[in-house]
Amino acid sequence: MESTKNTQNSLQKLSELIQVLDEEERANYTAILKSMELPIAEFKKYATWSETCYTRNCIAENENFELILICWEKEQVTAIHDHGGEECWVYFVDGTFREHIYTESERGELDIVKTTNLNAGDVSYMIDFMGFHNLENTSNKRSMSLHLYAKPIKNCNVYDSEKNEFVCKEMSYDTVKGVQQSTIKKNNNICLN
């Protein structure tokens, strides 16, 4: 059932989004994200960039959800990964992206089953039973995507192309609420190296 409160008014501030996510059920997350009309300026406080790998910037986290702004330099891409059993919605803030969804064959080979090109304002959804995925910034510029997880993801399985197998990787943030995290291991994101 779709929340009428969320479809009547578009969300225009990150603080409004966080409040609505605190009050709503995950069944309404897609409608909530589609109702947003957040200006890019709302994300500037949280945006950090790295030439080495995209950055994971935590905007909000509690026991029910995690909201992360991922900042991408041009042509940056994630490794193929799952979401540690959690649901994931992605709202594409700025730029163009490509998502590949993979399934693993009985022989352990990964096959692409779906490719989607995504633009600013689009919303995608992923959960582990659908397979594995990766995202790529196809823009010729810096880009941003907002990732909403039904519960915080502490680790996930990442495909190691050298070993031809999935390995468990602990997740970390580059910033939390706009503050640099100096104690976090750098380059712990799921980039292609």
Helices and strands as residue ranges (DSSP letters): H 4-8, H 14-23, G 26-28, H 29-34, G 40-46, E 55-61, E 66-72, E 88-94, E 96-104, E 110-119, E 123-126, G 128-130, E 132-137, E 143-149, E 155-160, E 165-170, E 175-176, E 179-180
